[in-house]
Amino acid sequence: MTMKLKGKMENFEVKKAAYMELVREGADAKVQAEAWNEMQDALVTDLTEKITAHVRNENIDSQILSSRGQNVLTSEEKKYFNEVIEFGGFDDDSILPVTTQNRVFEDLVAAHPLLDAIGLQDLGAVTRFIYSDANKTFAWGNLFGPIKGQVSAAFREEQIGQLKLTAFAVIPKDMLELGPEWVERYVRTLLVESYSVGLEYGLVNGRGPAQSEPIGLTKDVALNGAVTDKTSSGTLTFAPSQFGEVVAGELHDVIKALSTDAEGKSRKVLNKVVMVVNPVDAISVQFRNTIQTANGQWVTALPYNIRVVESEEIPVGKALFFVQGEYLAILAGGYKANRFDQTLAIEDAMLYTIKQFANGKPKDNKAALLYDLNIQFSTNGPGGDDEETP
């Protein structure tokens, strides 16, 4: 079940936006590190205040909380987080319970639609897997003829463990006095918020192995392995027309472009295309694709069942289209906690790193395409000329 802590963590959201802006601008590593620390400090402060308020207002009784759909731990989870409390924090190299890890993953994809749309997978303790090419996993031939060479070419091993995603878990000592349920909720929420920032950046704008990052959806990979920014595949206007020919035509060209891979081989894409836009542009796209029905209801829909998802990682004025299933996004290896023995900006707290293997890369350069947006609006004043605004 997704965590439901009422209200937004305003201070954290401000610091998060500032950090992401510095990353997009390619700011100095030291500046980015300082912004990351400020974001983490804000997350800890906001989250501690929110959970403490919940503790004051809730009756912490497992049966009552369970009937209300609230946070109840398994026996293994309760044992683990009680040991965390008794120890005064995480023991080095301790690994979160599998059930807690599963809940972190569920919360990630539930709270962040882009991660769900990309198809983020959690392989648990596995750090490598076999990937098959559906176009090669069959072979015709003579009854007793050789097929081993043909079939083996259809499978290849993918290694996920070369990159680590690290969250800094600051646990205020006062939090340990609230009980295992609240410590678990605190840690889970902190992981979801921290990892979501890193994952969305890496899976959308990651600069590749040379920078110890995934290869993002907005990148192309050259034959020599070099990772470069995608160039625009065209411009979308979503201009109004009597029967919607313009919108349908523009998106037809997008779907058609995605329907072949980088080698020119066709693939099925209908009902599998996702459009990712910045929240600033999302309202404009929605406006251009919303109509009022005869009974007065407003309905928003794009042709070809294209799913629209918002992400701050997409620049304003851009739209990213990708085919679901054509990008590998993986978490693996479990969540391992270690004490971080450096001076804290936050007093009376313990700092830990919680690490997990993660990686992502497109199956080919046409798994995703980038487009420019040029959505114009006209306002007709009485007796006046049209005034166009972007």
Backbone torsions as a table, in degrees:
resi	resn	phi	psi	omega
1	MET	NA	136.3	179.2
2	THR	-68.9	139.5	177.9
3	MET	-67.0	140.5	179.3
4	LYS	-126.8	90.7	175.0
5	LEU	-104.0	114.6	-172.8
6	LYS	-62.2	143.7	176.4
7	GLY	85.1	155.4	178.6
8	LYS	-94.2	153.5	178.0
9	MET	-92.8	86.9	-168.4
10	GLU	-60.2	-46.2	-177.5
11	ASN	-62.1	-42.9	178.4
12	PHE	-62.2	-43.7	-178.5
13	GLU	-62.0	-38.2	178.6
14	VAL	-65.2	-47.5	-179.3
15	LYS	-66.9	-35.1	177.9
16	LYS	-64.1	-44.8	178.8
17	ALA	-61.8	-39.6	179.5
18	ALA	-65.4	-42.2	179.3
19	TYR	-63.5	-46.5	-178.1
20	MET	-63.5	-35.4	178.5
21	GLU	-65.2	-40.7	178.1
22	LEU	-64.5	-39.1	178.3
23	VAL	-63.9	-44.6	-179.9
24	ARG	-63.0	-34.5	-178.9
25	GLU	-79.7	-8.9	-178.3
26	GLY	70.6	38.2	-178.6
27	ALA	-63.2	163.4	178.6
28	ASP	-54.1	143.9	-176.5
29	ALA	-57.7	-37.2	-179.8
30	LYS	-67.3	-39.8	178.1
31	VAL	-64.9	-41.9	178.3
32	GLN	-63.2	-40.8	-179.6
33	ALA	-63.4	-40.3	178.1
34	GLU	-65.3	-40.8	178.7
35	ALA	-66.1	-37.5	177.4
36	TRP	-63.3	-43.8	179.0
37	ASN	-62.7	-40.6	177.8
38	GLU	-63.6	-39.0	178.1
39	MET	-64.2	-42.4	179.7
40	GLN	-66.6	-40.2	177.4
41	ASP	-60.8	-43.1	179.7
42	ALA	-65.1	-39.0	178.4
43	LEU	-62.4	-45.8	-179.9
44	VAL	-62.1	-45.8	-178.2
45	THR	-63.0	-50.3	-178.7
46	ASP	-63.4	-43.5	-177.0
47	LEU	-68.1	-39.9	178.5
48	THR	-62.5	-45.2	179.2
49	GLU	-62.2	-40.7	-177.2
50	LYS	-67.6	-46.3	-178.7
51	ILE	-68.8	-38.7	177.7
52	THR	-60.9	-38.9	177.6
53	ALA	-64.8	-38.4	178.3
54	HIS	-65.0	-40.2	179.9
55	VAL	-61.8	-39.8	179.9
56	ARG	-66.3	-31.9	-172.3
57	ASN	-98.7	-10.5	-176.8
58	GLU	-106.5	148.1	171.4
59	ASN	-87.4	109.3	-174.0
60	ILE	-81.3	81.3	176.6
61	ASP	-129.2	120.5	-171.6
62	SER	-56.6	-41.7	-176.9
63	GLN	-66.4	-43.5	179.8
64	ILE	-67.0	-44.7	-180.0
65	LEU	-62.4	-38.9	179.4
66	SER	-62.9	-43.3	-180.0
67	SER	-65.3	-23.3	178.7
68	ARG	-93.4	3.3	-179.5
69	GLY	76.6	22.4	-177.1
70	GLN	-90.0	-176.4	-171.9
71	ASN	-75.0	114.7	175.9
72	VAL	-127.3	133.6	-175.2
73	LEU	-93.4	151.6	170.3
74	THR	-72.9	168.9	179.9
75	SER	-62.4	-37.4	179.1
76	GLU	-67.5	-42.4	178.7
77	GLU	-63.7	-43.7	-179.4
78	LYS	-62.7	-42.1	178.5
79	LYS	-61.4	-45.5	-177.7
80	TYR	-62.8	-49.5	-175.3
81	PHE	-75.8	-22.8	170.2
82	ASN	-67.4	-37.8	176.9
83	GLU	-66.9	-36.2	175.2
84	VAL	-60.0	-43.1	179.7
85	ILE	-65.2	-46.2	-178.7
86	GLU	-64.6	-37.2	-179.1
87	PHE	-77.2	-17.4	-176.7
88	GLY	84.5	19.7	-179.5
89	GLY	146.9	-170.6	179.6
90	PHE	-76.8	140.8	170.4
91	ASP	-78.1	150.3	-179.7
92	ASP	-60.3	140.1	178.3
93	ASP	64.3	16.1	175.3
94	SER	-74.9	146.1	-177.8
95	ILE	-117.2	131.3	-178.7
96	LEU	-59.8	147.6	178.1
97	PRO	-55.2	147.3	-178.8
98	VAL	-57.5	-40.0	-179.0
99	THR	-65.1	-35.5	176.5
100	THR	-68.1	-42.2	177.0
101	GLN	-58.9	-41.6	178.9
102	ASN	-62.9	-39.2	-179.6
103	ARG	-69.4	-35.6	176.0
104	VAL	-60.8	-45.8	-179.9
105	PHE	-63.1	-45.1	179.6
106	GLU	-60.6	-41.7	179.9
107	ASP	-67.2	-37.0	179.3
108	LEU	-59.1	-52.8	-175.2
109	VAL	-74.2	-26.2	179.1
110	ALA	-75.4	-39.8	-176.0
111	ALA	-84.9	-15.8	-176.3
112	HIS	-130.6	92.6	-174.9
113	PRO	-55.3	-30.7	-179.8
114	LEU	-63.3	-41.8	-179.6
115	LEU	-64.7	-35.5	176.7
116	ASP	-68.4	-43.5	-178.6
117	ALA	-65.4	-37.7	178.9
118	ILE	-65.4	-30.0	-178.8
119	GLY	92.4	40.5	178.6
120	LEU	-55.4	130.1	-179.5
121	GLN	-115.2	143.6	175.6
122	ASP	-111.7	112.0	-178.2
123	LEU	-90.9	6.5	-179.4
124	GLY	65.4	-128.1	-176.8
125	ALA	-79.6	-11.4	-176.9
126	VAL	-73.3	133.5	178.7
127	THR	-116.5	4.2	174.3
128	ARG	-148.7	151.1	179.9
129	PHE	-149.7	166.4	-179.9
130	ILE	-97.9	125.0	178.5
131	TYR	-105.2	134.2	-179.0
132	SER	-112.5	145.4	175.0
133	ASP	-97.6	112.2	-175.4
134	ALA	-60.3	-24.0	-179.5
135	ASN	-78.1	-8.7	-176.4
136	LYS	-123.6	0.0	-173.7
137	THR	-86.1	27.6	173.0
138	PHE	-146.9	160.5	-179.3
139	ALA	-156.6	130.5	171.9
140	TRP	-92.4	151.0	177.1
141	GLY	177.7	179.8	177.5
142	ASN	-64.9	153.9	-175.4
143	LEU	-53.7	-42.7	-178.1
144	PHE	-111.1	19.8	-179.1
145	GLY	-81.5	164.7	-179.5
146	PRO	-74.5	136.4	176.4
147	ILE	-130.8	-7.8	-174.3
148	LYS	-56.3	-47.0	-177.7
149	GLY	-63.6	-35.7	-179.1
150	GLN	-69.9	-44.5	-176.5
151	VAL	-71.1	-38.6	-178.5
152	SER	-63.4	-26.9	179.0
153	ALA	-70.1	-14.6	-177.5
154	ALA	-84.1	-12.0	-175.4
155	PHE	-121.1	144.3	174.0
156	ARG	-148.0	154.0	-178.2
157	GLU	-90.0	135.6	175.9
158	GLU	-111.7	129.0	-179.6
159	GLN	-102.1	124.3	-176.7
160	ILE	-101.7	-21.0	-168.0
161	GLY	-76.7	3.6	-175.7
162	GLN	-78.9	-15.6	179.8
163	LEU	-120.6	143.5	179.4
164	LYS	-119.2	139.6	174.7
165	LEU	-109.1	119.4	-172.6
166	THR	-115.1	130.5	172.4
167	ALA	-112.1	139.9	177.0
168	PHE	-96.7	111.6	-176.4
169	ALA	-98.7	102.9	175.1
170	VAL	-90.3	117.9	-178.8
171	ILE	-112.0	106.3	175.7
172	PRO	-59.8	139.6	-177.5
173	LYS	-62.6	-30.3	178.0
174	ASP	-64.2	-29.2	-179.6
175	MET	-63.5	-32.4	-178.1
176	LEU	-65.9	-19.0	-178.5
177	GLU	-83.9	-5.8	-174.9
178	LEU	-86.8	-11.7	178.8
179	GLY	108.4	160.1	-173.8
180	PRO	-62.7	-35.3	-178.6
181	GLU	-60.9	-41.0	-176.3
182	TRP	-79.8	-31.1	174.4
183	VAL	-65.1	-42.7	178.6
184	GLU	-62.9	-44.4	179.8
185	ARG	-63.6	-41.1	179.3
186	TYR	-60.4	-50.5	-177.7
187	VAL	-63.7	-41.5	-178.6
188	ARG	-64.9	-44.8	179.1
189	THR	-64.3	-41.7	179.7
190	LEU	-61.5	-42.9	179.5
191	LEU	-64.3	-42.9	-179.5
192	VAL	-60.8	-47.3	-177.7
193	GLU	-67.8	-41.7	-178.6
194	SER	-68.9	-47.6	-177.6
195	TYR	-67.7	-33.9	-178.7
196	SER	-62.4	-37.9	177.6
197	VAL	-63.3	-49.1	-179.0
198	GLY	-66.8	-40.4	-178.1
199	LEU	-67.7	-46.6	-178.6
200	GLU	-61.9	-41.1	177.5
201	TYR	-62.7	-50.6	-175.1
202	GLY	-64.1	-42.7	-175.8
203	LEU	-77.3	-19.3	178.2
204	VAL	-100.8	-48.0	-172.3
205	ASN	-119.6	9.2	-179.4
206	GLY	-53.0	138.1	-172.2
207	ARG	-95.1	5.4	172.6
208	GLY	98.2	175.4	-175.4
209	PRO	-56.0	-32.8	-179.3
210	ALA	-61.3	-26.5	178.4
211	GLN	-105.7	13.5	-177.5
212	SER	56.3	40.4	179.4
213	GLU	-131.2	160.8	172.7
214	PRO	-64.0	172.0	171.7
215	ILE	-96.0	111.4	-173.4
216	GLY	-74.2	165.7	179.0
217	LEU	-63.9	-23.9	-178.5
218	THR	-89.4	12.2	-176.9
219	LYS	-116.7	154.7	171.2
220	ASP	-113.0	153.2	179.0
221	VAL	-118.3	122.7	179.8
222	ALA	-80.0	168.9	-179.6
223	LEU	-60.6	-30.4	179.3
224	ASN	-85.3	4.9	178.0
225	GLY	91.9	-4.7	-179.8
226	ALA	-67.5	138.1	-179.0
227	VAL	-104.8	123.9	-177.8
228	THR	-129.2	162.5	177.0
229	ASP	-70.0	141.9	174.5
230	LYS	-67.7	144.6	171.3
231	THR	-91.9	157.9	-178.2
232	SER	-66.2	137.6	178.0
233	SER	-92.9	1.6	-179.7
234	GLY	151.2	-174.7	-178.6
235	THR	-123.9	136.1	177.5
236	LEU	-111.1	131.9	-179.1
237	THR	-109.7	-24.4	-173.8
238	PHE	50.1	35.4	-176.7
239	ALA	-65.5	141.8	179.9
240	PRO	-69.5	146.5	175.7
241	SER	-151.5	163.5	-170.2
242	GLN	-57.8	-44.2	-178.2
243	PHE	-117.4	19.8	178.2
244	GLY	71.5	21.9	-177.0
245	GLU	-63.0	-35.0	-176.3
246	VAL	-65.8	-50.9	-179.9
247	VAL	-61.9	-47.8	-179.3
248	ALA	-61.8	-38.3	-179.7
249	GLY	-68.9	-45.1	179.6
250	GLU	-61.2	-45.7	-178.2
251	LEU	-73.9	-26.1	172.6
252	HIS	-59.0	-43.6	-179.5
253	ASP	-65.3	-35.1	177.0
254	VAL	-64.8	-49.5	-179.5
255	ILE	-60.1	-42.6	-179.6
256	LYS	-63.0	-40.8	179.8
257	ALA	-64.5	-36.8	-178.8
258	LEU	-77.8	-15.1	-173.1
259	SER	-77.5	-0.8	171.9
260	THR	-127.8	144.9	179.6
261	ASP	-84.1	-174.0	-175.6
262	ALA	-64.6	-19.9	179.1
263	GLU	-96.6	4.4	178.0
264	GLY	86.4	6.2	179.3
265	LYS	-83.6	138.0	-177.8
266	SER	-73.5	152.1	176.4
267	ARG	-147.5	154.3	-179.3
268	LYS	-80.2	126.1	-177.1
269	VAL	-126.5	-14.1	-177.9
270	LEU	-59.2	136.3	-177.6
271	ASN	67.2	12.4	-179.1
272	LYS	-125.3	7.8	-176.5
273	VAL	-97.0	133.0	179.3
274	VAL	-117.5	134.9	176.5
275	MET	-108.4	124.3	-178.8
276	VAL	-113.4	124.9	-179.9
277	VAL	-133.8	158.5	174.1
278	ASN	-65.9	146.0	178.4
279	PRO	-53.8	-28.8	178.5
280	VAL	-64.1	-38.8	-179.0
281	ASP	-86.1	-19.1	-174.5
282	ALA	-59.9	-39.1	-178.5
283	ILE	-68.0	-34.1	178.1
284	SER	-68.7	-42.1	177.4
285	VAL	-63.4	-41.8	179.2
286	GLN	-63.2	-43.3	-179.8
287	PHE	-59.2	-45.0	-176.5
288	ARG	-70.4	-13.4	-176.9
289	ASN	-124.1	28.7	177.3
290	THR	-116.8	131.8	178.5
291	ILE	-128.9	158.7	176.0
292	GLN	-103.5	125.7	-178.5
293	THR	-78.0	174.2	-177.7
294	ALA	-62.3	-28.8	179.9
295	ASN	-91.8	12.6	173.3
296	GLY	90.9	-1.3	-179.9
297	GLN	-81.7	144.7	176.4
298	TRP	-97.1	129.0	-176.3
299	VAL	-125.9	130.1	178.0
300	THR	-112.0	127.9	178.9
301	ALA	-161.9	141.1	172.8
302	LEU	-98.9	148.3	176.2
303	PRO	-64.8	159.9	177.0
304	TYR	66.3	18.7	177.7
305	ASN	56.1	37.2	176.2
306	ILE	-71.3	130.4	179.3
307	ARG	-91.7	129.7	-179.2
308	VAL	-101.9	128.7	179.8
309	VAL	-129.8	141.1	178.6
310	GLU	-94.7	145.4	173.6
311	SER	-154.9	132.7	177.1
312	GLU	-71.1	-10.7	179.2
313	GLU	-77.2	-14.9	177.2
314	ILE	-89.3	127.4	179.9
315	PRO	-62.7	151.7	174.2
316	VAL	-61.3	136.9	-179.7
317	GLY	88.0	8.1	179.2
318	LYS	-125.7	154.0	173.9
319	ALA	-136.6	130.1	179.3
320	LEU	-107.7	128.3	175.2
321	PHE	-113.7	133.0	174.9
322	PHE	-139.6	159.2	-179.5
323	VAL	-97.7	123.1	178.9
324	GLN	-61.8	137.3	-179.0
325	GLY	92.2	-8.2	-179.4
326	GLU	-102.9	11.6	176.6
327	TYR	-133.1	131.5	179.1
328	LEU	-93.6	115.6	178.6
329	ALA	-127.3	113.9	-167.5
330	ILE	-130.8	136.6	163.6
331	LEU	-110.1	143.4	-177.8
332	ALA	-160.0	161.7	169.3
333	GLY	93.7	-3.7	179.7
334	GLY	79.4	164.6	-179.4
335	TYR	-99.8	108.5	-178.2
336	LYS	-104.2	128.4	-177.7
337	ALA	-102.3	139.5	175.0
338	ASN	-139.6	144.3	177.8
339	ARG	-69.4	138.3	-178.8
340	PHE	-111.5	105.8	-169.0
341	ASP	-91.9	62.8	173.3
342	GLN	-128.2	161.5	-178.3
343	THR	-61.2	134.9	-179.1
344	LEU	-96.7	142.9	171.8
345	ALA	-71.7	-27.9	178.9
346	ILE	-95.0	125.6	-179.0
347	GLU	-81.5	158.8	175.4
348	ASP	57.5	45.6	179.9
349	ALA	-149.8	160.7	175.7
350	MET	-113.1	140.2	-178.8
351	LEU	-110.3	132.9	178.6
352	TYR	-131.0	153.0	168.2
353	THR	-102.8	133.7	175.2
354	ILE	-117.6	114.5	-170.6
355	LYS	-112.8	149.4	174.2
356	GLN	-149.8	145.7	175.0
357	PHE	-72.4	143.2	178.4
358	ALA	-156.0	151.4	176.8
359	ASN	-165.1	165.9	178.0
360	GLY	-163.4	146.3	175.6
361	LYS	-165.2	148.0	176.9
362	PRO	-73.8	152.2	177.7
363	LYS	-72.1	-27.9	174.0
364	ASP	-159.9	174.1	-174.0
365	ASN	-71.0	-10.8	177.9
366	LYS	-106.8	16.0	171.7
367	ALA	-65.2	-25.0	178.9
368	ALA	-144.7	149.2	176.8
369	LEU	-132.7	144.4	-178.2
370	LEU	-108.3	137.3	-180.0
371	TYR	-129.7	154.5	171.0
372	ASP	-86.3	148.3	174.7
373	LEU	-108.8	134.0	175.1
374	ASN	-137.7	74.3	-176.1
375	ILE	-95.8	115.9	-177.9
376	GLN	-109.3	148.4	177.4
377	PHE	-125.7	142.7	179.2
378	SER	-118.0	136.3	177.1
379	THR	-119.6	119.4	-179.9
380	ASN	-95.3	112.3	175.6
381	GLY	-86.8	156.6	-178.4
382	PRO	-60.3	116.2	178.3
383	GLY	71.4	8.7	-177.3
384	GLY	-108.5	174.9	178.6
385	ASP	-83.7	162.6	175.9
386	ASP	-65.3	139.1	176.0
387	GLU	-117.0	115.8	-177.3
388	GLU	-95.3	133.2	176.9
389	THR	-130.0	143.7	-178.8
390	PRO	-73.0	NA	NA
